[in-house]
Amino acid sequence: MIKKGFNWFLSRLPFYSLFFIFPVLGMMNCQGWNEGSMTSESCLVNTSFLQAYADFYYALVLFSSFMLLIPLVIYIVIAIWLSEILGRKLADN
């Protein structure tokens, strides 16, 4: 029972971290996000990819705040669904 639970956890951990932990780390990397231009002022690790990554998630949170959190709920449902599907495929192989 414990081995099955541990395998379940290990097979889903990369996908849950990809969908939930990395966006938070990306948003913590950048500061001074402007709602008008929808860009960050500065980032600790300043690459165009990481800045666009953080800007996307900042915009998702901004849109969700005006739309009763519906985009954020849709993102969470899709992330959990994809994590379960990809985790099952990873655990089976």
C-alpha positions in Angstrom: 0.0 0.0 0.0 2.8 2.4 0.9 4.8 1.6 -2.2 1.7 2.2 -4.4 1.1 5.5 -2.7 4.8 6.5 -3.1 4.8 5.6 -6.8 1.7 7.6 -7.3 3.3 10.6 -5.6 6.5 10.3 -7.6 4.8 9.9 -10.9 2.7 13.1 -10.4 5.3 15.3 -8.7 7.0 16.6 -11.8 3.7 17.6 -13.4 2.3 19.2 -10.3 5.5 21.2 -9.8 5.4 22.2 -13.5 1.9 23.5 -13.2 1.8 24.9 -9.7 5.3 25.5 -8.2 7.2 26.8 -11.3 4.6 29.6 -12.0 4.9 30.8 -8.4 8.7 30.8 -8.6 8.5 32.6 -12.0 6.3 35.3 -10.5 8.6 35.6 -7.5 11.5 36.1 -9.9 10.0 39.3 -11.4 9.0 42.5 -9.7 7.1 45.7 -10.7 4.5 44.2 -12.9 2.5 46.9 -14.6 -1.2 46.2 -15.4 -1.3 48.7 -18.2 1.6 47.4 -20.2 1.3 43.9 -18.8 5.1 43.5 -18.4 7.4 43.2 -15.4 9.8 46.0 -14.6 12.8 43.8 -13.6 13.7 40.2 -13.0 16.4 38.6 -10.9 17.2 36.1 -13.6 16.6 38.4 -16.6 15.9 36.4 -19.6 13.1 37.1 -22.1 11.6 33.6 -21.6 11.3 33.9 -17.8 10.0 37.4 -18.0 7.3 36.3 -20.5 6.5 33.3 -18.3 6.0 35.4 -15.3 4.0 38.0 -17.2 1.6 35.3 -18.5 0.8 34.1 -14.9 0.5 37.7 -13.6 -2.0 38.3 -16.5 -3.9 35.1 -15.6 -4.3 36.3 -12.0 -5.3 39.8 -13.1 -8.0 38.4 -15.5 -9.2 36.0 -12.9 -9.7 38.7 -10.4 -12.2 40.4 -12.7 -13.9 37.2 -13.9 -14.8 35.6 -10.6 -11.7 33.4 -10.7 -13.1 31.4 -13.6 -9.8 31.4 -15.7 -7.8 30.3 -12.6 -10.2 27.5 -11.8 -10.1 26.3 -15.5 -6.3 26.4 -15.3 -6.3 24.3 -12.1 -8.7 21.8 -13.5 -6.7 21.4 -16.7 -3.5 21.1 -14.7 -4.8 18.4 -12.4 -6.3 16.5 -15.3 -3.1 16.6 -17.4 -1.1 15.6 -14.3 -3.2 12.6 -13.7 -3.1 11.5 -17.3 0.6 12.0 -17.7 1.3 10.6 -14.2 -0.5 7.4 -15.1 1.5 7.0 -18.3 4.7 7.6 -16.4 3.8 5.1 -13.6 2.8 2.4 -16.1 6.1 2.4 -17.9 
